């Protein structure tokens, strides 16, 4: 799956991070990398453009985005998760390396 320029441009121009403008508290931290594979990045760009089609600076719900992003890691964990939501938020979630420090 190739990363499409139109979707990437839409992300660059409109994606302001994850969260909600209406939340009472904000947690500002190091942002995740774009993704582990080009396919993961393409999934995120496709979701974001579908969810937020109109040009407007906006925040993205990371939980919903991760439900639409396939889990494509090989190895012993390959069959444990079907999407990034399960990998990061489910009861058997794996702690992100950034937080292990």
Secondary structure by P-SEA (a helix, b strand, c coil): ccccaaaaaaaaaccccccccccccccccccccccccaaaaaaaaaaaaaaccccccccccaaaaaaaccccccccccccccccccccccccccccccccc
